[in-house]
Amino acid sequence: MPATTSSQLTVEKTPSYLVNGRVVRRIFAMDPDVRLLVVVRDPVTRAVSDYTQAATKRPGIAPFEHLAFVAPHNVTNYDLGILIVSHARIVAVRYWISSHAC
């Protein structure tokens, strides 16, 4: 990220920062008074979006509903990577809010 001056607003949009506890500590070590704005999506919408991006790169991938739900009872497949990531983001947001809320 390019350096910014005190008169400039710095914006970062890397979602993986949200789920990495080391990043949280580094941000607040850099400036304990920093104010963060975290924009999140509905986790289901995010999982479908992640799937759509994967499907464009991997033609022939199984339909989302076949990957996301396990037969015969159609229970959620929590081993599916995109669902693991969506869940990790939910947990991370709860942590950030509880640990760093004003």
Chimera marker file (.cmm) of the C-alpha trace (Angstrom):
<marker_set name="trace">
<marker id="1" x="0.000" y="0.000" z="0.000" r="1" g="1" b="0" radius="0.5"/>
<marker id="2" x="1.385" y="3.431" z="-0.858" r="1" g="1" b="0" radius="0.5"/>
<marker id="3" x="2.247" y="5.771" z="1.991" r="1" g="1" b="0" radius="0.5"/>
<marker id="4" x="-0.304" y="8.444" z="2.851" r="1" g="1" b="0" radius="0.5"/>
<marker id="5" x="0.012" y="11.799" z="4.541" r="1" g="1" b="0" radius="0.5"/>
<marker id="6" x="-1.892" y="12.945" z="7.627" r="1" g="1" b="0" radius="0.5"/>
<marker id="7" x="-4.283" y="14.889" z="5.387" r="1" g="1" b="0" radius="0.5"/>
<marker id="8" x="-5.214" y="11.805" z="3.370" r="1" g="1" b="0" radius="0.5"/>
<marker id="9" x="-7.677" y="9.017" z="4.100" r="1" g="1" b="0" radius="0.5"/>
<marker id="10" x="-6.246" y="5.517" z="3.824" r="1" g="1" b="0" radius="0.5"/>
<marker id="11" x="-8.545" y="2.734" z="2.663" r="1" g="1" b="0" radius="0.5"/>
<marker id="12" x="-7.735" y="-0.984" z="2.652" r="1" g="1" b="0" radius="0.5"/>
<marker id="13" x="-10.110" y="-3.662" z="1.468" r="1" g="1" b="0" radius="0.5"/>
<marker id="14" x="-8.481" y="-7.020" z="2.115" r="1" g="1" b="0" radius="0.5"/>
<marker id="15" x="-11.062" y="-9.360" z="3.682" r="1" g="1" b="0" radius="0.5"/>
<marker id="16" x="-8.444" y="-11.828" z="4.911" r="1" g="1" b="0" radius="0.5"/>
<marker id="17" x="-7.167" y="-9.194" z="7.353" r="1" g="1" b="0" radius="0.5"/>
<marker id="18" x="-10.400" y="-9.598" z="9.262" r="1" g="1" b="0" radius="0.5"/>
<marker id="19" x="-9.810" y="-13.258" z="10.124" r="1" g="1" b="0" radius="0.5"/>
<marker id="20" x="-6.124" y="-12.991" z="10.998" r="1" g="1" b="0" radius="0.5"/>
<marker id="21" x="-5.613" y="-12.194" z="14.690" r="1" g="1" b="0" radius="0.5"/>
<marker id="22" x="-2.024" y="-11.089" z="14.078" r="1" g="1" b="0" radius="0.5"/>
<marker id="23" x="-3.261" y="-8.318" z="11.831" r="1" g="1" b="0" radius="0.5"/>
<marker id="24" x="-5.581" y="-7.023" z="14.548" r="1" g="1" b="0" radius="0.5"/>
<marker id="25" x="-2.676" y="-6.763" z="16.999" r="1" g="1" b="0" radius="0.5"/>
<marker id="26" x="-0.397" y="-5.114" z="14.405" r="1" g="1" b="0" radius="0.5"/>
<marker id="27" x="-2.996" y="-2.501" z="13.488" r="1" g="1" b="0" radius="0.5"/>
<marker id="28" x="-3.594" y="-1.488" z="17.088" r="1" g="1" b="0" radius="0.5"/>
<marker id="29" x="0.143" y="-1.620" z="17.905" r="1" g="1" b="0" radius="0.5"/>
<marker id="30" x="0.710" y="0.820" z="15.037" r="1" g="1" b="0" radius="0.5"/>
<marker id="31" x="-1.935" y="3.221" z="16.350" r="1" g="1" b="0" radius="0.5"/>
<marker id="32" x="-4.113" y="2.336" z="19.363" r="1" g="1" b="0" radius="0.5"/>
<marker id="33" x="-6.450" y="5.208" z="18.468" r="1" g="1" b="0" radius="0.5"/>
<marker id="34" x="-7.076" y="4.003" z="14.916" r="1" g="1" b="0" radius="0.5"/>
<marker id="35" x="-10.709" y="3.875" z="13.863" r="1" g="1" b="0" radius="0.5"/>
<marker id="36" x="-11.757" y="1.067" z="11.575" r="1" g="1" b="0" radius="0.5"/>
<marker id="37" x="-14.813" y="0.703" z="9.421" r="1" g="1" b="0" radius="0.5"/>
<marker id="38" x="-15.626" y="-2.916" z="8.700" r="1" g="1" b="0" radius="0.5"/>
<marker id="39" x="-18.118" y="-3.579" z="5.937" r="1" g="1" b="0" radius="0.5"/>
<marker id="40" x="-19.480" y="-7.105" z="5.861" r="1" g="1" b="0" radius="0.5"/>
<marker id="41" x="-21.826" y="-9.031" z="3.618" r="1" g="1" b="0" radius="0.5"/>
<marker id="42" x="-24.481" y="-11.521" z="4.494" r="1" g="1" b="0" radius="0.5"/>
<marker id="43" x="-22.465" y="-14.752" z="4.931" r="1" g="1" b="0" radius="0.5"/>
<marker id="44" x="-24.752" y="-16.721" z="2.605" r="1" g="1" b="0" radius="0.5"/>
<marker id="45" x="-24.440" y="-14.076" z="-0.103" r="1" g="1" b="0" radius="0.5"/>
<marker id="46" x="-20.676" y="-14.080" z="0.412" r="1" g="1" b="0" radius="0.5"/>
<marker id="47" x="-20.477" y="-17.884" z="0.105" r="1" g="1" b="0" radius="0.5"/>
<marker id="48" x="-22.511" y="-17.838" z="-3.114" r="1" g="1" b="0" radius="0.5"/>
<marker id="49" x="-20.281" y="-15.051" z="-4.464" r="1" g="1" b="0" radius="0.5"/>
<marker id="50" x="-17.142" y="-17.046" z="-3.610" r="1" g="1" b="0" radius="0.5"/>
<marker id="51" x="-18.654" y="-20.090" z="-5.327" r="1" g="1" b="0" radius="0.5"/>
<marker id="52" x="-19.530" y="-18.038" z="-8.424" r="1" g="1" b="0" radius="0.5"/>
<marker id="53" x="-15.954" y="-16.778" z="-8.677" r="1" g="1" b="0" radius="0.5"/>
<marker id="54" x="-14.635" y="-20.332" z="-8.343" r="1" g="1" b="0" radius="0.5"/>
<marker id="55" x="-17.103" y="-21.629" z="-10.917" r="1" g="1" b="0" radius="0.5"/>
<marker id="56" x="-15.914" y="-19.126" z="-13.522" r="1" g="1" b="0" radius="0.5"/>
<marker id="57" x="-12.390" y="-20.496" z="-13.124" r="1" g="1" b="0" radius="0.5"/>
<marker id="58" x="-13.379" y="-24.163" z="-12.926" r="1" g="1" b="0" radius="0.5"/>
<marker id="59" x="-16.005" y="-25.095" z="-15.506" r="1" g="1" b="0" radius="0.5"/>
<marker id="60" x="-17.748" y="-28.305" z="-14.581" r="1" g="1" b="0" radius="0.5"/>
<marker id="61" x="-17.714" y="-27.653" z="-10.830" r="1" g="1" b="0" radius="0.5"/>
<marker id="62" x="-20.730" y="-29.168" z="-9.080" r="1" g="1" b="0" radius="0.5"/>
<marker id="63" x="-23.704" y="-26.868" z="-8.424" r="1" g="1" b="0" radius="0.5"/>
<marker id="64" x="-23.476" y="-24.827" z="-5.218" r="1" g="1" b="0" radius="0.5"/>
<marker id="65" x="-26.382" y="-26.618" z="-3.546" r="1" g="1" b="0" radius="0.5"/>
<marker id="66" x="-24.720" y="-30.012" z="-4.174" r="1" g="1" b="0" radius="0.5"/>
<marker id="67" x="-21.525" y="-28.810" z="-2.506" r="1" g="1" b="0" radius="0.5"/>
<marker id="68" x="-23.100" y="-26.830" z="0.326" r="1" g="1" b="0" radius="0.5"/>
<marker id="69" x="-25.510" y="-29.503" z="1.532" r="1" g="1" b="0" radius="0.5"/>
<marker id="70" x="-24.875" y="-33.150" z="2.373" r="1" g="1" b="0" radius="0.5"/>
<marker id="71" x="-27.405" y="-35.792" z="1.332" r="1" g="1" b="0" radius="0.5"/>
<marker id="72" x="-29.596" y="-37.497" z="2.349" r="1" g="1" b="0" radius="0.5"/>
<marker id="73" x="-30.819" y="-34.927" z="4.912" r="1" g="1" b="0" radius="0.5"/>
<marker id="74" x="-29.457" y="-31.792" z="3.211" r="1" g="1" b="0" radius="0.5"/>
<marker id="75" x="-27.460" y="-30.716" z="6.256" r="1" g="1" b="0" radius="0.5"/>
<marker id="76" x="-24.917" y="-27.925" z="5.805" r="1" g="1" b="0" radius="0.5"/>
<marker id="77" x="-21.509" y="-29.111" z="4.616" r="1" g="1" b="0" radius="0.5"/>
<marker id="78" x="-19.226" y="-27.247" z="7.005" r="1" g="1" b="0" radius="0.5"/>
<marker id="79" x="-16.202" y="-28.913" z="5.392" r="1" g="1" b="0" radius="0.5"/>
<marker id="80" x="-16.729" y="-26.837" z="2.249" r="1" g="1" b="0" radius="0.5"/>
<marker id="81" x="-13.979" y="-24.208" z="2.101" r="1" g="1" b="0" radius="0.5"/>
<marker id="82" x="-16.194" y="-21.269" z="1.174" r="1" g="1" b="0" radius="0.5"/>
<marker id="83" x="-18.489" y="-21.995" z="4.118" r="1" g="1" b="0" radius="0.5"/>
<marker id="84" x="-15.509" y="-22.314" z="6.468" r="1" g="1" b="0" radius="0.5"/>
<marker id="85" x="-14.280" y="-18.878" z="5.345" r="1" g="1" b="0" radius="0.5"/>
<marker id="86" x="-17.737" y="-17.296" z="5.706" r="1" g="1" b="0" radius="0.5"/>
<marker id="87" x="-18.051" y="-18.720" z="9.218" r="1" g="1" b="0" radius="0.5"/>
<marker id="88" x="-14.542" y="-17.542" z="10.133" r="1" g="1" b="0" radius="0.5"/>
<marker id="89" x="-15.489" y="-14.026" z="9.057" r="1" g="1" b="0" radius="0.5"/>
<marker id="90" x="-18.566" y="-14.091" z="11.310" r="1" g="1" b="0" radius="0.5"/>
<marker id="91" x="-16.441" y="-15.177" z="14.268" r="1" g="1" b="0" radius="0.5"/>
<marker id="92" x="-13.842" y="-12.508" z="13.468" r="1" g="1" b="0" radius="0.5"/>
<marker id="93" x="-16.422" y="-9.719" z="13.298" r="1" g="1" b="0" radius="0.5"/>
<marker id="94" x="-17.821" y="-10.765" z="16.685" r="1" g="1" b="0" radius="0.5"/>
<marker id="95" x="-14.278" y="-10.714" z="18.104" r="1" g="1" b="0" radius="0.5"/>
<marker id="96" x="-13.480" y="-7.284" z="16.665" r="1" g="1" b="0" radius="0.5"/>
<marker id="97" x="-16.736" y="-5.833" z="17.986" r="1" g="1" b="0" radius="0.5"/>
<marker id="98" x="-16.343" y="-7.300" z="21.471" r="1" g="1" b="0" radius="0.5"/>
<marker id="99" x="-12.639" y="-6.474" z="21.777" r="1" g="1" b="0" radius="0.5"/>
<marker id="100" x="-12.370" y="-3.112" z="20.098" r="1" g="1" b="0" radius="0.5"/>
<marker id="101" x="-15.761" y="-1.393" z="20.225" r="1" g="1" b="0" radius="0.5"/>
<marker id="102" x="-15.766" y="2.216" z="21.318" r="1" g="1" b="0" radius="0.5"/>
<link id1="1" id2="2" r="1" g="1" b="0" radius="0.2"/>
<link id1="2" id2="3" r="1" g="1" b="0" radius="0.2"/>
<link id1="3" id2="4" r="1" g="1" b="0" radius="0.2"/>
<link id1="4" id2="5" r="1" g="1" b="0" radius="0.2"/>
<link id1="5" id2="6" r="1" g="1" b="0" radius="0.2"/>
<link id1="6" id2="7" r="1" g="1" b="0" radius="0.2"/>
<link id1="7" id2="8" r="1" g="1" b="0" radius="0.2"/>
<link id1="8" id2="9" r="1" g="1" b="0" radius="0.2"/>
<link id1="9" id2="10" r="1" g="1" b="0" radius="0.2"/>
<link id1="10" id2="11" r="1" g="1" b="0" radius="0.2"/>
<link id1="11" id2="12" r="1" g="1" b="0" radius="0.2"/>
<link id1="12" id2="13" r="1" g="1" b="0" radius="0.2"/>
<link id1="13" id2="14" r="1" g="1" b="0" radius="0.2"/>
<link id1="14" id2="15" r="1" g="1" b="0" radius="0.2"/>
<link id1="15" id2="16" r="1" g="1" b="0" radius="0.2"/>
<link id1="16" id2="17" r="1" g="1" b="0" radius="0.2"/>
<link id1="17" id2="18" r="1" g="1" b="0" radius="0.2"/>
<link id1="18" id2="19" r="1" g="1" b="0" radius="0.2"/>
<link id1="19" id2="20" r="1" g="1" b="0" radius="0.2"/>
<link id1="20" id2="21" r="1" g="1" b="0" radius="0.2"/>
<link id1="21" id2="22" r="1" g="1" b="0" radius="0.2"/>
<link id1="22" id2="23" r="1" g="1" b="0" radius="0.2"/>
<link id1="23" id2="24" r="1" g="1" b="0" radius="0.2"/>
<link id1="24" id2="25" r="1" g="1" b="0" radius="0.2"/>
<link id1="25" id2="26" r="1" g="1" b="0" radius="0.2"/>
<link id1="26" id2="27" r="1" g="1" b="0" radius="0.2"/>
<link id1="27" id2="28" r="1" g="1" b="0" radius="0.2"/>
<link id1="28" id2="29" r="1" g="1" b="0" radius="0.2"/>
<link id1="29" id2="30" r="1" g="1" b="0" radius="0.2"/>
<link id1="30" id2="31" r="1" g="1" b="0" radius="0.2"/>
<link id1="31" id2="32" r="1" g="1" b="0" radius="0.2"/>
<link id1="32" id2="33" r="1" g="1" b="0" radius="0.2"/>
<link id1="33" id2="34" r="1" g="1" b="0" radius="0.2"/>
<link id1="34" id2="35" r="1" g="1" b="0" radius="0.2"/>
<link id1="35" id2="36" r="1" g="1" b="0" radius="0.2"/>
<link id1="36" id2="37" r="1" g="1" b="0" radius="0.2"/>
<link id1="37" id2="38" r="1" g="1" b="0" radius="0.2"/>
<link id1="38" id2="39" r="1" g="1" b="0" radius="0.2"/>
<link id1="39" id2="40" r="1" g="1" b="0" radius="0.2"/>
<link id1="40" id2="41" r="1" g="1" b="0" radius="0.2"/>
<link id1="41" id2="42" r="1" g="1" b="0" radius="0.2"/>
<link id1="42" id2="43" r="1" g="1" b="0" radius="0.2"/>
<link id1="43" id2="44" r="1" g="1" b="0" radius="0.2"/>
<link id1="44" id2="45" r="1" g="1" b="0" radius="0.2"/>
<link id1="45" id2="46" r="1" g="1" b="0" radius="0.2"/>
<link id1="46" id2="47" r="1" g="1" b="0" radius="0.2"/>
<link id1="47" id2="48" r="1" g="1" b="0" radius="0.2"/>
<link id1="48" id2="49" r="1" g="1" b="0" radius="0.2"/>
<link id1="49" id2="50" r="1" g="1" b="0" radius="0.2"/>
<link id1="50" id2="51" r="1" g="1" b="0" radius="0.2"/>
<link id1="51" id2="52" r="1" g="1" b="0" radius="0.2"/>
<link id1="52" id2="53" r="1" g="1" b="0" radius="0.2"/>
<link id1="53" id2="54" r="1" g="1" b="0" radius="0.2"/>
<link id1="54" id2="55" r="1" g="1" b="0" radius="0.2"/>
<link id1="55" id2="56" r="1" g="1" b="0" radius="0.2"/>
<link id1="56" id2="57" r="1" g="1" b="0" radius="0.2"/>
<link id1="57" id2="58" r="1" g="1" b="0" radius="0.2"/>
<link id1="58" id2="59" r="1" g="1" b="0" radius="0.2"/>
<link id1="59" id2="60" r="1" g="1" b="0" radius="0.2"/>
<link id1="60" id2="61" r="1" g="1" b="0" radius="0.2"/>
<link id1="61" id2="62" r="1" g="1" b="0" radius="0.2"/>
<link id1="62" id2="63" r="1" g="1" b="0" radius="0.2"/>
<link id1="63" id2="64" r="1" g="1" b="0" radius="0.2"/>
<link id1="64" id2="65" r="1" g="1" b="0" radius="0.2"/>
<link id1="65" id2="66" r="1" g="1" b="0" radius="0.2"/>
<link id1="66" id2="67" r="1" g="1" b="0" radius="0.2"/>
<link id1="67" id2="68" r="1" g="1" b="0" radius="0.2"/>
<link id1="68" id2="69" r="1" g="1" b="0" radius="0.2"/>
<link id1="69" id2="70" r="1" g="1" b="0" radius="0.2"/>
<link id1="70" id2="71" r="1" g="1" b="0" radius="0.2"/>
<link id1="71" id2="72" r="1" g="1" b="0" radius="0.2"/>
<link id1="72" id2="73" r="1" g="1" b="0" radius="0.2"/>
<link id1="73" id2="74" r="1" g="1" b="0" radius="0.2"/>
<link id1="74" id2="75" r="1" g="1" b="0" radius="0.2"/>
<link id1="75" id2="76" r="1" g="1" b="0" radius="0.2"/>
<link id1="76" id2="77" r="1" g="1" b="0" radius="0.2"/>
<link id1="77" id2="78" r="1" g="1" b="0" radius="0.2"/>
<link id1="78" id2="79" r="1" g="1" b="0" radius="0.2"/>
<link id1="79" id2="80" r="1" g="1" b="0" radius="0.2"/>
<link id1="80" id2="81" r="1" g="1" b="0" radius="0.2"/>
<link id1="81" id2="82" r="1" g="1" b="0" radius="0.2"/>
<link id1="82" id2="83" r="1" g="1" b="0" radius="0.2"/>
<link id1="83" id2="84" r="1" g="1" b="0" radius="0.2"/>
<link id1="84" id2="85" r="1" g="1" b="0" radius="0.2"/>
<link id1="85" id2="86" r="1" g="1" b="0" radius="0.2"/>
<link id1="86" id2="87" r="1" g="1" b="0" radius="0.2"/>
<link id1="87" id2="88" r="1" g="1" b="0" radius="0.2"/>
<link id1="88" id2="89" r="1" g="1" b="0" radius="0.2"/>
<link id1="89" id2="90" r="1" g="1" b="0" radius="0.2"/>
<link id1="90" id2="91" r="1" g="1" b="0" radius="0.2"/>
<link id1="91" id2="92" r="1" g="1" b="0" radius="0.2"/>
<link id1="92" id2="93" r="1" g="1" b="0" radius="0.2"/>
<link id1="93" id2="94" r="1" g="1" b="0" radius="0.2"/>
<link id1="94" id2="95" r="1" g="1" b="0" radius="0.2"/>
<link id1="95" id2="96" r="1" g="1" b="0" radius="0.2"/>
<link id1="96" id2="97" r="1" g="1" b="0" radius="0.2"/>
<link id1="97" id2="98" r="1" g="1" b="0" radius="0.2"/>
<link id1="98" id2="99" r="1" g="1" b="0" radius="0.2"/>
<link id1="99" id2="100" r="1" g="1" b="0" radius="0.2"/>
<link id1="100" id2="101" r="1" g="1" b="0" radius="0.2"/>
<link id1="101" id2="102" r="1" g="1" b="0" radius="0.2"/>
</marker_set>
